[in-house]
Amino acid sequence: MLDRIALFFVIVGALNWGMVGLFQFDTVAWLFGGTAAILSRVVYTLIALGGIWAISLLFRERERDSVRD
């Protein structure tokens, strides 16, 4: 479950950075009152934590299916 939450935040961050890169529009800042607003900073922190957690996905072995051939 934690992997899915982290993935959600990574996707939100990627989409937000895409908007910044393409249109110079920060969606998180727009939604939550500017880049310095406490709510925006909380969201940015959650996105960062999700990204840090997602790093662990690179080093995990894949889980095998419970059904073997």
C-alpha positions, 0 to 999 in steps of 0.5 A: 500500500505504501508503494502505491501512495509513494507512486501517487505522489511521484506522479503528482510531482512529475505532472506538476514539473511537466506543467512548470516546464511546459507552461511555467505554471505551478499547479500545486502553488496555484491550488494551495496558495503559492509556493510559500504557503504552508499547505503547498510546502506540505504537499511538496514535502509529501512528494519528496518523501514519495520520491525517496520511497520510490528509490527503494523500488529500484533495489528490490527484487521482483516478487514471484507469482504464487503460482509456479509452472 
